[in-house]
Amino acid sequence: MNLKEMLNVADRIVLEKTGQHLDDLQEAVLRGTLQRETYKEIAKDFNCSESRIREIGSELWQILSEELGEDVSKSNFRSTMERLQNSNILNFAKDIVVKGSFNTCGEGRHPPSIPNSQPPNQETSNSKPTKTLYQDLSEMPELGDFYDRPLELHTLTTWILQQRCRLITLTGISGIGKTSLAVQLVQQIKDEFDYAVWYTLDEFPTIEKFQSNLIQLFSNSEKQDSSPTNQKRLPLIKYLQNHRCLIVLDDVHNLFCSGEFAGKYKPECEEYRSLFKQIEKLSHQSCFLLIGWEQPREVTQVKNQNTSIRTLHLKGLDIAAGQEILRDYGLEESDNTEALIHRYQGNPLWLKSVANLIQDLGGGVTELLPNDTILLPEDLKDILQQQFDRLSELEKQVISLLTKESQPINRAKLLENDRIPASDLLNALQSLSRRCLIEQQANFYTISPVLKQYAIAHTV
């Protein structure tokens, strides 16, 4: 499709949803997005405020998301339209005769009605009863800007829908985009499940409260008797066996101790260990997705990909996605932005933080960050401090050793140090790797420039 065709399709979708065609400002936002302009550039071209353009964009992405049955944003609008080019959805959008919702995530649960079809009360021989879906996604964050991660989305979708994995951990350093990826995933696959639930463990619930909340959702949906006898807790695993459930636990690192190696449960959270082992070992048809800076030790011990456990360590964005972020902050590709993306490892939150600082100072990358300089805005320091505060004293000592090296250092050379016993050092290296705070290539270890700068400044 060319630009005009994409705009025509978007116009028809908006017309079907709102009863009105795109107005001039809405069309300008979509056109600018397709031409890879930032909101600021679109606002300047149309002589209005950037906040107004962002507001209109947000409204458009919501309309398109609802009508297409998947999350659409500024960063993926073009790719979404191109991907739909040969799909039935595009044919529908070009010739709108269907009234009702539709989606692109496999077979729709609620197919649209078509004019001249059989009356609602007349059942055909191949009609199927519509399955009721129960979803508690009130704690799931709004997606906001999402920068395409097609490979990661495909991997997680395959693990969950095709391979039927029971326990999946999504890990990575702070700001890397774990939660955003999970939100995009859930939006795409939630209707494949009888139940979809999202819990954020900012303040972790006891295992009793957590299981009670889940069982309450199940029992309410099944209209079971709520008498005390029946409320005596039924095994959670029974519900997971009887129903296809997707249960997401975000910020799962809050179950683990600070000042210890990665993945050690707080005393009051030890029963979660038994729950996760039960989820892995016993036969059922559900999936738990755990998101956090750390993962349970029982998960890290599983290396056999034939099991029902998987782990995805999320890495930084590629150059194209990183430049999309920087363009939104008015940084042009000609201003050494590719080097900036490498320096900050494609971490979306880190890039936004430093780009915001550059924008506020009114300079450019070359001017403000010459010769591989690392800027650490205050908000970025606060984020990094949260992770460094979780480290054990041994891990801090290993970080200190790595900050003194300008090149990746061989493990054998690290073991030659006279400060840390070999066994303790190896355990600390393993824990730091699990926290995604150091990088390992074969037997060589290194620390990223951003983390090194922070560690040196704070004498870790």
N, C-alpha and C positions, 0 to 999 in steps of 0.2 A: 504494500500500500504506500502511496505517496502521502504527503502531508495533508492535502485536501481531502483525500479519502478517509484518513484517520479522523479529521475534524468532523466530517459528515457522519461517521459512525458514532462518534462521541455525542454529536448533536442529537441524533435519533435516540440514543440511550437516555440522555437527559430529558428529552421530550417525553419519552415513555414514562419516566419516573415523576416528572414535575408538571407535565402538561404545557411546558414552555420551551421554546428553542433557546439555545445559548445566546446570551446577550453579548454585546461587544467586549465587555471586560472579561467575561468567562472565556470567550474565544481567544482573547489575547493571552490569557494565562496558559491555555492549552497549546496555542501556537508557539509561545515562547518556550514552554517546556519541551516541545518536540524539537525546537531549534537549539536546545541545550542552553538556554539563557537562565540566569539566576533570577530569583524573585526581585532583587534590587534592580536588575536590568529591565525586567518587564515593567516595574513600577515607573522607572525613568522614561521608558518609551511611551507609557500611557499617561504620564504626568499625574501620578497619584502616589499615595504612601505605600511603602513596602509592607506594612502591617495589613493594609487593606488587601493587597495582592495575596499575602499568605492566607488571610481569612477566606478569600474566594477559592483559592487552591484547595484548602482543607475541605470546604463544602463540596467541591467537585470530586475530590478523591473519595469522599464518603458516598456520594451518589453512585459513582462508578463501581465502588467496592460492593455496595449493596446489590446493584443490578447484575454484576458479573459473578458474584458469589466468591470473590477472593479480594484480598487487600490490594488496592491500587494506590500508588503514591507518585509524587513528582519524579522520584528516581527510577520507577519501573513502568511509567505510563507508556513510553514508546515500546519497550520490549513486550508489554502486555498486549498492545494492539497488534504488533507484528506476530506474536505467538498465536493470536486468535484468528489470524488471516485465513487459515484453512480449516477452521473449526466450525462446528454447527452453530456455535454462539455467534460467530461473525455473520453467518448467513442470516441468522435471526435478526441481528442488529441492523443489517442492511435492508431487510424487508420485514419490518415489525408488524406482525399480525398476531403475536402472542401476547396475552395479558397475564401478568403474574411474574413470580420470581423464577430465576433459573440460576444454575451454578456451573462452574467449570471443573469441579472436583469429583470426577467420576460420575456415577449415576446419581441423579438428584433424588433427594428424599421426597420432595414435593414437586412433581413435574408440573409445568405450566399448563393451563387449559387453553385449548385451541378452538377458535370459532368453528361452529358446525360439527363439533365433536359430540359424542353421545351425551345425553343428559346425565347429571351427577348420580341419579338414582339407578341408572341402568348399568349394571356391571357386565364387563366383558369376560370371556372365559379365561383370559390371561391376566386379569387385574389382580393386584396384590394389595393387602391391607397396608396402610401407611404406618410405619413404626414411629411411636412417640419418642422424642429425644429429650433427655434431661441434661441441662447444662448449668453449672454454677461457675461462671467466669467473671464474677464481680470483682475479684482481686487481680484479674489479668490487666496489665497496663495497656493503654492505648498504643497502637503501633507507632504513630508518628512517621517520620521519614525512615524508610527502609531501603537499604542499599543492597541490591541483588546479591544473593548467595545461592545461585542455582545448584551448584554441586552439593553444598551442605544440605540444602532442602531436599534434594533428590535422595541423598544418603539416609537422612532421618526418615523420610517417607517410606523408603524401601524397607528399612529396619522395622518400622512400626506396622505398615499395612501388608507387606508381602512376607517378610520373614517372621512376623509376629513376635518380636522381641518383647520380653516382659519387663526388663529394667534397663533404662538407658540413662547415661549421665552426659550432660553437656557442660564442659568446663572451659575455662580460659581466664586470662587476667582481667582485672576490672576494666570496664569500658569497651571490651572487644566486641560486644553485640550479642551476647548469649540470650538475653531475655528478648531482644527484638527478633532474633531468629526464631525463638520458640513461639512467640506470639504469631508471627507469620505462618509458622507450621500449623499451629492449632487452628487458626482461621481457615486453613486449607483442608484440614482433615477431620475437624471436629464432628461433622455430620456422618462420619463413618462409624461412630460409636453410639451406644445406647446412652452412655453417660460421659460427659466431659467436665472435668473439675480442675480449677487452678487455685492453689494455695501459695501465698507468699509467707515465708518463715522469717519475717523481720523480728517478730517476737515469737519464738518457737512455741507451739502448743505441746502439752504433754501428749504422750502416745495415746492415753485414754481419750483426751479431748479430740485429737485428730481422728481417731477411728470412730468416735461417737458422731462427729460431724458427718463423716462419710456415710455411716450406717443410717443416720437420720435422713440423709438425702435419698438413699435407697429405699428405706422403709416408707417414707412419705410418698414416694412415687408409686410404690406398690400398694399403697393404701392399706398397710397392715394395721392391726390393732395396736394402739399406743399404750396399752396397759403395762404396768410395771413388769409383769411376767414376761411379756413379749419384748420389752425393752431391755431385759437382761441380755447383754451384748451377744449377738450372734457372731460367729467368726467372720471377719471381714473377707477372708479368702472365699467364703461361700458366695458372696455377692460378686466377687471378681470372676468366679467360675461360671456363674449363671448369666452374667451380662458382659458385654464388650465395653470396657471402661478405659478412658484415657485420663490419667491423674498426673498433674504437673505440680511439682514442688520447687518453687523458686527460692533462691538464697539458702540453699540447703547447708551451706557452710556454717550457718548459725547453730547447727546441731553439734558443732565440733569445738574443741577447746582452743583458746589462744595460749601462746607460750609453749605449745607442744608441737610435735611433728604432725604433718597434715593428716586429717581424717580420724583423729582420736575423739570419740564421743565425750560430750559432757556427761557427768554421772547421771543427771536427770534425763538424759536422752538415750541411754544405753538400749532401751527397748526398741528403738528404731532399728538397731542392728538386726534384731530378731525378725522384725517386720520385713526388712529388705531381703534377708535370707529366705524368708518364707515366699516372698514375691518371686524370687529367682527359682527356688527348688520345686514348689508345688505347681501342679498343672492348673492353668487357668487361661482365659482368653483376653486378659487386660494388659495394659502397659503403664508403667510408672516412668515419668521423665523427670530426672533430678537435675537442677540447674544451680551452679555455684562455682565459687573460686576453688573449692576442694570437693572431693568425692569420697564416699565411704571406702574404707580400706578393703572391705570385702569385695568391692567392685574392682579396685585396682589390681587385686590378686588374680583376676580372671583374664587370661590372655588368649584362651581358645575361642576363636570366632564361631565355632559351632554351638556355643552355648546361647542362652537367651539373654545374655548381658552384652551391652555394647557401650563404648565410650567414644565421644567425639570431642577432641581438643580443638577449640575454635582459634583460628589464626586471624591475622589482620586482613583488611580489604585489599583488593588489587589496585593498581594505579588508576584505572578508569573510575572506580567507585570512590577512591580517595579524592580524586580531582573534582568529582561531583560535589563532595562536601566543601572543598575549598572554594569552588566557584560560588557556592551559596554565601560565602563570606567575602566575595569580591576579589579573590586571589586568582590571577590569570595563570594559565599553564606556562606561559613564557617566563614567569617569575620564579623559576627554580622549584616549582611545586612538587615535581617528581622526587627530588632529593628530600624534600620535607616529609613526604609520605614514607619514604624508606626510613628516615631518621626516627619517625614516630611509629614505625612498624605497622602502618595502616590501621592503627587503633582508632575507631571512629570517635570515641570520647576524647582521646588525647588530641586528635587533629582538630576537633571543634574547639577545644580549650585554647590551643595555641593560635588557631586562626582567629578566634575572638579577640585575643590579646593583640595580635598584629593589626586587626581591624581598628581596635580602639586607639592604638598608637599611631595609626595613619601611615604606616610604613609598608615595606614589602619584605618578602622572605630573604632576598639577597642582602638587603640593608640591615635587617634586624637579627638575622641568623647567619652571619658570615662564617665560613670555615668550619662547618659542622657544629656550630654553637647549638646548645640545647637550652631552650627556654622552659621554665617550669612555672606556669601561672599558679596563683594561690589555690584555685579550685582543683587543679591537678595534683598539687601537693597534698591536699586534704584527702583525695581519693587514694593516692599511693600510701598515705600514712595508715589508712584503715587496713591495708593488706600487710604492711610491714609490722604493724602492731600485733599481728597474729603469729609472728615468727618466734621460734624457740631461740634461746641464746646460742646454741650451736649453729643454727641456720644463719644467724646474724654474723657469726664469725666466718662462715664460709662465704657469705656475700662480701664481707670485708676483704677476704683473700682475692676474690674474683675482680673486685673494683681496681685492684692494683695491676691487673694485666691488661695490656693493650690489644692482645690477640687471644683467641681461644686457647685455653690451657689444657694440657694433657692430664688425665686423671692420675697417672703415675707421678707426675710432678706435684700435683696437689697433695698427694699422700706423703710427700717428702717434708711437708711443713712440720714445724716443731711445736705447734700450738694445739692441734686437734688430733686425738688418737684415730687411727685408720678406721676402725669400726664406726666410731661416731661420725666421722667425716662422710663415709659412704651412706650412712642413714640420712644425714643432713642433705646430701646431694639428691637422694631419692625423693625426699620430702619437698625440696625446692622445685624439683622437676614436676611433681604432682601439683604444686601450686602455680605452675607456669611462670615462675619468677626467674628461671635460668633456662638456657637453651643447650641442648646436647646434640652433637654430631659425632657418632661413633664414640670414641673415648675422650672427646674434647668438650669442654664446657666454657660457656661465656654468658655474659649478662648484657641486656640491651642497653643502648646509650642513655635512654630516659631513666631506667632504673638505676644505672650506674651513677648518673648525675644526682639523683635523689639520695642514694645511699651515701655518696661522698659528702654531700651537703649536710646530711643528718648523722654522720659518723656511726652508721649501723655497725 
